[in-house]
């Protein structure tokens, strides 16, 4: 199966933004224009994450989801503020193909089971924000509330539990590498690959095309990035040809 490229649109106040290690936020453009450009460039999927919805205690901005859905020609996943079946249903009805849940799923795992029962396993992604913590068995700790709150829980064990619920896609973001452009957290990807049967989205830290290659080699099925795409550091067509030349199966837009 082909490795997929997934630009991520982190949303705040209706704009695409990007931070470093979940802080130092800067503007990166209009979500609709970004979506249109990425679809034309050959993105395989898109992620739209409302990064402050959970901590602000509100639902995802459905008007933005509708606007993006109107121009998206590839599947897109929406996350942020999705805490129950009702909020997930609203996002899917607004045009999203999949929903991603993180903090709510951790706090009440039954939500995962309920969403899968209601929408099917292919439409539910569980995101896991993790940071290095040597005191835990895997060396990684789960964070919630947009990466703000440590939980004391082992991230790899939580991923194993999520996989056991039937989730087909797990999206781990390494708080340690997010936005710093020094490469994905390959150790985290490898550890997750060893315990989950579903797809793994590599997220947090891409800075060069080699970083994408390394993540694919480590076992990631989907390669997510934001800064390098938003600020024109890496072009998706060039990235795909780079990966193909190194033996990674990708979908090349004709």
Rosetta silent file (secondary structure, phi, psi, omega in degrees, C-alpha in Angstrom):
SEQUENCE: XXXXXXXXXXXXXXXXXXXXXXXXXXXXXXXXXXXXXXXXXXXXXXXXXXXXXXXXXXXXXXXXXXXXXXXXXXXXXXXXXXXXXXXXXXXXXXXXXXXXXXXXXXXXXXXXXXXXXXXXXXXXXXXXXXXXXXXXXXXXXXXXXXXXXXXXXXXXXXXXXXXXXXXXXXXXXXXXXXXXXXXXXXXXXXXXXXXXXXXXXXXXXXXXXXXXXXXXXXXXXXXXXXXXXXXXXXXXXXXXXXXXXXXXXXXXXX
SCORE:     score description
SCORE:     0.000 S_00000001
   1 L     0.000  145.296 -177.834    0.000    0.000    0.000 S_00000001
   2 L   -72.609  143.508  169.532    1.189    3.518   -0.782 S_00000001
   3 L   -75.252  137.483 -176.904    2.456    5.874    1.891 S_00000001
   4 E  -107.811  148.864  178.128    0.243    8.977    1.932 S_00000001
   5 E  -102.688  128.025 -174.174    1.174   12.634    2.340 S_00000001
   6 E  -129.799   96.753  170.152   -1.095   14.635    4.663 S_00000001
   7 E   -63.661  143.715 -178.239   -0.704   18.400    5.076 S_00000001
   8 E  -115.214  125.039  177.163   -2.103   19.535    8.404 S_00000001
   9 E  -100.431   97.881  174.781   -4.080   22.742    8.799 S_00000001
  10 E   -78.518  123.824 -173.061   -3.858   23.762   12.457 S_00000001
  11 E  -107.170  139.227  171.559   -6.729   26.192   12.999 S_00000001
  12 E  -150.193  124.109 -178.761   -7.100   29.096   15.403 S_00000001
  13 L    54.323   38.254  175.673   -9.711   31.860   15.057 S_00000001
  14 L    79.548    5.219 -179.605  -10.553   30.718   11.529 S_00000001
  15 E  -120.306  153.019  172.558   -6.960   30.918   10.252 S_00000001
  16 E   -77.997  131.359  179.852   -4.289   28.310    9.572 S_00000001
  17 E  -132.933  167.757  175.110   -1.492   28.699   12.138 S_00000001
  18 E  -148.614  135.790  179.184    1.666   26.877   13.119 S_00000001
  19 E  -119.547 -177.265  174.975    3.591   26.748   16.360 S_00000001
  20 E  -120.964  120.478 -176.797    6.731   25.214   17.797 S_00000001
  21 L    52.487   41.513  173.453    6.210   22.553   20.476 S_00000001
  22 L    74.654    6.897  176.181    2.535   23.623   20.670 S_00000001
  23 E  -133.970 -170.121 -179.130    3.362   27.308   21.418 S_00000001
  24 E    53.501   56.244 -174.076    4.798   30.364   19.576 S_00000001
  25 E   -75.153  135.597  174.764    1.870   30.399   17.145 S_00000001
  26 E  -133.042  153.388 -176.831    2.186   32.242   13.817 S_00000001
  27 E   -71.876  141.616 -179.680   -0.260   32.796   10.950 S_00000001
  28 E  -132.974   10.001  172.364    0.024   30.546    7.900 S_00000001
  29 E   123.826 -176.077 -179.879   -2.939   31.505    5.726 S_00000001
  30 E   -86.781  131.116 -175.379   -6.568   30.950    4.813 S_00000001
  31 H   -61.683  -38.494 -178.842   -7.812   27.357    5.295 S_00000001
  32 H   -67.407  -44.183  178.800   -9.829   27.219    2.079 S_00000001
  33 H   -65.847  -39.903  177.309   -6.963   28.519   -0.049 S_00000001
  34 H   -61.577  -45.639 -179.999   -4.518   26.174    1.675 S_00000001
  35 H   -59.687  -48.163 -179.136   -6.837   23.219    1.081 S_00000001
  36 H   -59.369  -44.727 -178.418   -7.300   24.057   -2.592 S_00000001
  37 H   -64.831  -41.560 -178.634   -3.550   24.465   -3.138 S_00000001
  38 H   -69.178  -38.295  177.008   -2.680   21.196   -1.394 S_00000001
  39 H   -62.109  -43.120  179.534   -5.281   19.220   -3.345 S_00000001
  40 H   -67.198  -30.397 -177.985   -3.899   20.608   -6.602 S_00000001
  41 H   -78.998  -12.097  177.582   -0.332   19.813   -5.499 S_00000001
  42 L   106.636   17.661  174.296   -1.135   16.131   -4.987 S_00000001
  43 L   -59.582  144.242 -179.535   -1.812   15.750   -1.274 S_00000001
  44 L   -88.721  -33.366  177.752   -3.401   12.372   -0.531 S_00000001
  45 E  -148.708  168.557  175.295   -5.322   13.488    2.546 S_00000001
  46 E  -132.512  152.081  171.796   -5.705   16.589    4.700 S_00000001
  47 E  -121.788  136.170  177.746   -6.022   17.163    8.429 S_00000001
  48 E  -122.512  109.382 -175.472   -7.896   20.122    9.892 S_00000001
  49 E  -116.981  117.620  177.406   -7.205   20.543   13.607 S_00000001
  50 E   -83.127   93.507 -164.183   -8.941   23.190   15.704 S_00000001
  51 L   -71.757  -15.144 -179.793   -6.055   23.451   18.167 S_00000001
  52 L  -114.995    4.462 -177.234   -7.773   25.502   20.892 S_00000001
  53 L   -60.977  -44.340 -177.155  -11.295   24.059   20.807 S_00000001
  54 L   -65.887  -48.731 -176.955  -10.739   21.633   23.685 S_00000001
  55 L   -70.178  -23.686  177.056   -9.030   24.068   26.054 S_00000001
  56 L   -89.448   -2.007  176.127  -11.617   26.743   25.226 S_00000001
  57 L    65.138   37.335 -179.593  -14.400   24.253   25.904 S_00000001
  58 L  -131.975  169.839  179.203  -16.157   24.697   22.573 S_00000001
  59 L   -80.818  165.260  175.919  -17.036   22.695   19.500 S_00000001
  60 L   -62.211  148.312  179.740  -15.072   22.673   16.253 S_00000001
  61 L   -72.414   97.832 -173.858  -15.787   25.586   13.884 S_00000001
  62 H   -66.997  -29.661  179.701  -18.308   23.934   11.589 S_00000001
  63 H   -64.478  -37.277  177.535  -18.428   26.849    9.134 S_00000001
  64 H   -67.606  -40.589  178.174  -14.730   26.351    8.371 S_00000001
  65 H   -59.370  -44.817  179.535  -15.283   22.608    7.929 S_00000001
  66 H   -61.888  -42.916 -179.324  -18.075   23.313    5.417 S_00000001
  67 H   -64.742  -41.071  178.559  -15.923   25.780    3.472 S_00000001
  68 H   -67.986  -42.006  179.728  -13.010   23.351    3.287 S_00000001
  69 H   -58.943  -32.282 -177.922  -15.322   20.468    2.307 S_00000001
  70 H   -66.890  -25.109 -177.463  -16.584   22.547   -0.615 S_00000001
  71 H  -113.805  -10.741 -176.432  -13.130   22.670   -2.211 S_00000001
  72 L   -72.830  131.915  176.333  -11.475   19.464   -0.937 S_00000001
  73 L  -111.751    5.776  176.222  -10.890   16.763   -3.541 S_00000001
  74 L  -129.175  161.320  178.726   -9.185   14.374   -1.108 S_00000001
  75 E   -61.884  141.534  175.007  -10.376   12.869    2.193 S_00000001
  76 E  -134.602  143.154 -177.313   -9.945   15.130    5.187 S_00000001
  77 E  -104.409  136.457  179.405   -9.899   14.489    8.905 S_00000001
  78 E  -118.219  132.469  177.717  -11.143   17.037   11.437 S_00000001
  79 E  -136.197  163.732  179.486  -10.063   17.159   15.076 S_00000001
  80 L   110.688  109.758  178.090  -10.348   19.525   18.028 S_00000001
  81 L    78.276   10.592  178.906  -13.292   19.751   20.402 S_00000001
  82 L   -92.029  102.727 -169.802  -14.772   16.421   19.307 S_00000001
  83 L  -114.416  -11.421 -178.083  -15.832   14.966   22.616 S_00000001
  84 L  -158.523  179.062 -178.274  -18.843   12.746   21.888 S_00000001
  85 H   -60.941  -39.321 -177.545  -20.954   11.188   19.160 S_00000001
  86 H   -63.128  -45.802 -179.444  -23.021   14.365   18.714 S_00000001
  87 H   -69.396  -34.342  176.353  -20.016   16.622   18.058 S_00000001
  88 H   -66.401  -42.209  179.695  -18.481   14.010   15.752 S_00000001
  89 H   -61.775  -41.089 -179.652  -21.741   13.691   13.825 S_00000001
  90 H   -61.787  -40.866 -179.976  -21.942   17.467   13.352 S_00000001
  91 H   -68.411  -43.065  179.083  -18.428   17.552   11.873 S_00000001
  92 H   -66.081  -39.345  178.767  -19.084   14.621    9.542 S_00000001
  93 H   -68.821  -24.385  177.450  -22.373   16.154    8.408 S_00000001
  94 L   -77.319   -8.725  174.143  -20.501   19.402    7.707 S_00000001
  95 L   124.559   -5.811  178.145  -18.446   17.483    5.150 S_00000001
  96 L   -68.268  150.777  177.464  -15.479   15.883    6.918 S_00000001
  97 L   -89.425  -30.592 -178.658  -14.577   12.330    5.922 S_00000001
  98 E  -142.918  157.920  172.783  -13.128   11.375    9.306 S_00000001
  99 E  -116.795  151.349  175.974  -13.009   12.721   12.846 S_00000001
 100 E  -122.215  130.855  179.099  -10.060   12.733   15.199 S_00000001
 101 E  -125.845  144.369 -175.484  -10.488   12.664   18.964 S_00000001
 102 L  -132.686  -76.553 -176.362   -7.762   12.948   21.579 S_00000001
 103 H   -61.189  -45.839 -178.617   -8.414   14.397   25.046 S_00000001
 104 H   -63.385  -39.235 -179.853  -12.023   13.176   25.224 S_00000001
 105 H   -64.026  -39.827 -179.956  -10.993    9.706   24.091 S_00000001
 106 H   -68.136  -43.254 -176.369   -8.340    9.490   26.789 S_00000001
 107 H   -72.422  -30.580 -179.168  -10.619   10.742   29.550 S_00000001
 108 L  -142.387   82.971 -176.369  -13.538    8.547   28.513 S_00000001
 109 L   -55.369  -23.122  178.503  -12.440    5.634   26.308 S_00000001
 110 H   -59.897  -25.543  177.970  -16.073    4.547   25.883 S_00000001
 111 H   -58.871  -38.032 -179.812  -16.380    7.513   23.480 S_00000001
 112 H   -62.034  -48.519 -179.031  -14.127    5.655   21.031 S_00000001
 113 H   -61.713  -42.427 -179.208  -16.351    2.576   21.075 S_00000001
 114 H   -63.894  -41.837 -179.800  -19.486    4.711   20.678 S_00000001
 115 H   -66.868  -41.287  178.774  -18.065    6.589   17.682 S_00000001
 116 H   -63.836  -41.108  179.148  -16.945    3.405   15.946 S_00000001
 117 H   -62.975  -38.624 -175.924  -20.347    1.862   16.506 S_00000001
 118 H   -79.389  -41.453 -170.561  -22.077    4.949   15.107 S_00000001
 119 H  -115.081  -14.021 -177.378  -19.816    5.874   12.164 S_00000001
 120 L    98.478  150.111 -173.996  -17.612    2.851   11.428 S_00000001
 121 H   -66.865  -24.082 -178.687  -13.980    2.187   12.231 S_00000001
 122 H   -77.566   -8.854 -176.343  -12.694    3.870    9.059 S_00000001
 123 H  -108.691    6.002 -177.485  -14.079    7.274   10.078 S_00000001
 124 E  -122.696  119.101  174.699  -12.554    7.505   13.556 S_00000001
 125 E  -110.455  140.108  172.879   -8.952    8.507   14.241 S_00000001
 126 E  -109.962  121.819  178.355   -7.507    8.719   17.734 S_00000001
 127 E   -94.548  141.807  179.638   -4.781   11.318   18.180 S_00000001
 128 E  -130.071  114.215  172.846   -2.199   10.944   20.934 S_00000001
 129 E   -87.222  126.912 -174.904   -0.005   13.837   22.020 S_00000001
 130 E  -133.068  150.069  175.648    3.106   12.391   23.642 S_00000001
 131 E  -137.124  152.061  179.845    6.293   13.707   25.225 S_00000001
 132 E   -61.212  129.498  174.027    9.466   12.007   26.382 S_00000001
 133 L  -146.382   98.918 -174.921    9.281   10.835   30.006 S_00000001
 134 L   -61.351  -16.055 -177.894   12.038    8.375   30.972 S_00000001
 135 L   -78.192  -12.382 -179.930   10.183    7.316   34.130 S_00000001
 136 L   -94.801  154.446 -175.471    7.498    5.503   32.105 S_00000001
 137 L   -53.131  -43.175 -178.232    8.000    1.992   30.636 S_00000001
 138 L   -86.480  -15.964 -175.834    7.981    3.152   26.996 S_00000001
 139 L    89.331    6.550 -178.736    9.679    6.461   27.747 S_00000001
 140 E  -133.356  138.379 -179.278    6.669    8.461   26.506 S_00000001
 141 E  -113.794  142.028  175.815    3.809   10.117   28.384 S_00000001
 142 E   -75.216  134.518  172.105    0.320   10.994   27.117 S_00000001
 143 E  -116.944  149.514  176.889   -0.582   14.695   27.174 S_00000001
 144 E  -126.805 -177.473 -179.858   -4.096   16.114   26.755 S_00000001
 145 L    58.605   50.394  178.305   -5.687   19.549   26.284 S_00000001
 146 L    65.776   34.571  178.431   -3.715   20.353   23.143 S_00000001
 147 L    80.690   10.885 -175.509   -0.448   19.104   24.620 S_00000001
 148 L   -91.819  -28.303 -169.309   -0.792   21.235   27.750 S_00000001
 149 E  -117.627  116.694  175.570   -1.633   18.690   30.452 S_00000001
 150 E   -72.319  147.429 -176.575    0.502   15.665   31.405 S_00000001
 151 E  -112.139  -17.535 -175.005   -1.497   12.591   32.409 S_00000001
 152 E    82.580   -3.072 -177.961    1.101   10.239   33.887 S_00000001
 153 E   -90.993  146.909  178.612   -0.082    7.552   31.444 S_00000001
 154 E   -76.245  125.314 -174.299    2.251    5.618   29.165 S_00000001
 155 H   -67.265  -36.899 -178.600    1.671    6.656   25.537 S_00000001
 156 H   -71.679  -38.909  176.670    2.540    3.303   23.974 S_00000001
 157 H   -64.720  -38.018  177.870    0.274    1.427   26.374 S_00000001
 158 H   -66.024  -40.801  177.820   -2.540    3.867   25.577 S_00000001
 159 H   -61.785  -39.112  178.138   -1.976    3.329   21.836 S_00000001
 160 H   -62.729  -41.717  177.964   -2.188   -0.425   22.394 S_00000001
 161 H   -64.724  -43.344  179.096   -5.508    0.028   24.185 S_00000001
 162 H   -59.912  -44.604  177.926   -6.811    2.284   21.394 S_00000001
 163 H   -58.925  -37.626 -179.842   -5.833   -0.332   18.812 S_00000001
 164 H   -66.784  -22.144  176.721   -7.748   -2.890   20.840 S_00000001
 165 L   -77.565   -9.206 -179.957  -10.940   -0.842   20.469 S_00000001
 166 L    99.878    8.488  178.663  -10.725   -1.360   16.686 S_00000001
 167 L   -65.602  130.219 -176.484   -9.384    2.069   15.727 S_00000001
 168 L   -90.308  -18.018 -178.613   -7.814    1.862   12.263 S_00000001
 169 E  -136.657  125.489  176.627   -5.764    5.081   12.405 S_00000001
 170 E  -116.548  131.583 -176.489   -3.677    6.438   15.270 S_00000001
 171 E  -115.864   90.901  178.102   -2.172    9.904   15.018 S_00000001
 172 E   -88.912  130.257  173.509    0.679   10.356   17.512 S_00000001
 173 E  -114.256  124.655  178.263    2.295   13.795   17.720 S_00000001
 174 E   -82.296  112.638  177.475    5.565   14.062   19.583 S_00000001
 175 L   -60.660  -27.723 -177.924    5.453   17.213   21.700 S_00000001
 176 L   -68.399  -35.691 -175.540    9.238   16.908   21.896 S_00000001
 177 L  -107.415   -7.843 -173.201    9.777   17.290   18.139 S_00000001
 178 L   -56.166  123.250  172.930    6.677   19.258   17.062 S_00000001
 179 L    75.949   -2.789 -174.871    7.516   22.208   14.819 S_00000001
 180 L   -90.590   -8.870  173.224   11.273   22.100   15.416 S_00000001
 181 L    62.947   27.424  177.556   12.060   20.621   11.973 S_00000001
 182 L  -103.908    6.576  178.920   14.725   18.226   13.269 S_00000001
 183 L   115.681  154.082  175.738   12.857   15.105   12.196 S_00000001
 184 L   -64.550  159.907  175.664    9.969   12.956   13.367 S_00000001
 185 L   -80.301   89.806 -173.688   10.299   11.081   16.641 S_00000001
 186 H   -66.420  -33.782  178.932   11.369    7.808   15.033 S_00000001
 187 H   -62.107  -42.410  178.128   11.687    5.986   18.336 S_00000001
 188 H   -64.401  -44.384  179.675    8.029    6.717   19.117 S_00000001
 189 H   -60.128  -45.967 -178.804    6.918    5.593   15.645 S_00000001
 190 H   -63.448  -41.944  179.756    8.855    2.326   15.924 S_00000001
 191 H   -64.472  -39.148  178.118    7.494    1.586   19.390 S_00000001
 192 H   -68.854  -39.768  179.206    3.931    2.193   18.219 S_00000001
 193 H   -59.332  -29.299 -179.772    4.467    0.095   15.088 S_00000001
 194 L   -75.962  -13.973 -176.013    5.388   -2.753   17.387 S_00000001
 195 L  -123.368  -13.742 -178.959    2.075   -2.714   19.253 S_00000001
 196 L  -113.642  147.886 -178.181   -0.637   -1.455   16.873 S_00000001
 197 L   -97.364  -19.348 -177.985   -2.120   -3.161   13.840 S_00000001
 198 L   -83.018 -169.229 -178.869   -3.747   -0.108   12.268 S_00000001
 199 E   -80.545  146.062  178.035   -2.254    2.803   10.364 S_00000001
 200 E  -115.525  129.749  175.746    0.153    5.200   12.052 S_00000001
 201 E   -97.372  118.953  175.016    0.333    8.867   11.123 S_00000001
 202 E   -76.584  128.365 -176.213    3.808   10.351   11.618 S_00000001
 203 E  -147.028  133.629  173.940    3.365   13.841   13.053 S_00000001
 204 L   101.563   99.334  169.744    5.643   16.476   14.532 S_00000001
 205 L   120.306   -3.036 -177.562    9.096   17.518   13.407 S_00000001
 206 L   -64.618  130.430  178.317    9.433   17.236    9.625 S_00000001
 207 L  -133.336  -23.366  179.424   12.018   19.642    8.248 S_00000001
 208 L  -136.108  165.673  177.757   13.571   17.902    5.242 S_00000001
 209 H   -64.128  -31.996  178.129   12.515   15.325    2.666 S_00000001
 210 H   -61.257  -33.984  179.167   14.840   12.852    4.335 S_00000001
 211 H   -61.815  -38.888  177.639   12.758   13.113    7.502 S_00000001
 212 H   -64.310  -43.139  178.910    9.702   11.854    5.598 S_00000001
 213 H   -60.060  -45.153 -179.400   11.728    8.943    4.237 S_00000001
 214 H   -61.783  -40.158  179.907   12.962    8.048    7.733 S_00000001
 215 H   -65.952  -40.621  177.307    9.399    8.061    9.104 S_00000001
 216 H   -62.893  -41.382  178.583    8.206    5.765    6.323 S_00000001
 217 H   -65.038  -32.077 -178.924   11.121    3.436    7.038 S_00000001
 218 H   -75.737  -13.672  176.567   10.233    3.476   10.745 S_00000001
 219 L   120.892    6.463  178.485    6.729    2.186    9.952 S_00000001
 220 L   -75.764  141.266  179.159    4.503    5.221    9.383 S_00000001
 221 L   -96.409  -29.881 -178.952    1.699    4.805    6.820 S_00000001
 222 E  -128.001  133.987 -176.917    0.742    8.481    6.575 S_00000001
 223 E  -110.970  106.829 -177.096    3.234   11.351    6.707 S_00000001
 224 E   -99.211  139.789  174.771    1.740   14.508    8.206 S_00000001
 225 E  -153.849  161.850 -179.098    3.446   17.887    8.186 S_00000001
 226 L  -128.890  -70.533 -173.195    2.526   21.555    8.446 S_00000001
 227 H   -52.014  -47.619 -174.233    5.330   24.133    8.500 S_00000001
 228 H   -64.475  -26.241  176.452    7.346   22.729    5.604 S_00000001
 229 H   -86.778  -46.028 -176.913    4.261   22.837    3.369 S_00000001
 230 H   -59.614  -38.768 -174.199    2.710   26.089    4.641 S_00000001
 231 L  -103.644   19.841  172.709    5.914   28.080    4.234 S_00000001
 232 L    58.096   35.741  175.378    6.950   26.477    0.914 S_00000001
 233 L   -80.938  -37.026  178.471   10.030   24.725    2.271 S_00000001
 234 L  -131.974  133.722  176.132    9.025   21.437    0.619 S_00000001
 235 L   -95.918  136.921 -176.480    6.752   20.947   -2.405 S_00000001
 236 H   -59.254  -44.497  179.262    4.528   17.866   -2.349 S_00000001
 237 H   -59.891  -42.233  179.105    5.311   16.754   -5.955 S_00000001
 238 H   -65.310  -40.138  179.015    9.060   16.938   -5.310 S_00000001
 239 H   -61.120  -44.113 -178.887    8.652   15.089   -2.016 S_00000001
 240 H   -64.714  -40.358  177.942    6.741   12.257   -3.668 S_00000001
 241 H   -66.726  -37.361  176.698    9.349   11.832   -6.395 S_00000001
 242 H   -59.687  -47.626 -179.730   12.080   11.875   -3.742 S_00000001
 243 H   -65.456  -42.931  179.380   10.333    9.091   -1.820 S_00000001
 244 H   -60.505  -42.055  179.414    9.616    7.075   -4.956 S_00000001
 245 H   -63.279  -20.517  179.682   13.264    7.262   -5.999 S_00000001
 246 L  -103.722   15.923  172.383   14.175    5.732   -2.636 S_00000001
 247 L    87.725    9.280  177.173   11.798    2.810   -2.968 S_00000001
 248 L   -91.089  127.608 -179.109    8.829    4.172   -1.018 S_00000001
 249 L   -75.301  121.292  179.336    5.531    3.483   -2.763 S_00000001
 250 L  -135.072  164.368  176.095    3.593    6.745   -3.242 S_00000001
 251 L   -94.798  116.197  178.827    0.758    7.994   -5.431 S_00000001
 252 L   -96.038  125.296  179.497    2.113   10.315   -8.114 S_00000001
 253 L   -71.807  128.284 -178.359   -0.447   12.745   -9.542 S_00000001
 254 L   -82.235    0.000    0.000   -0.546   12.480  -13.332 S_00000001
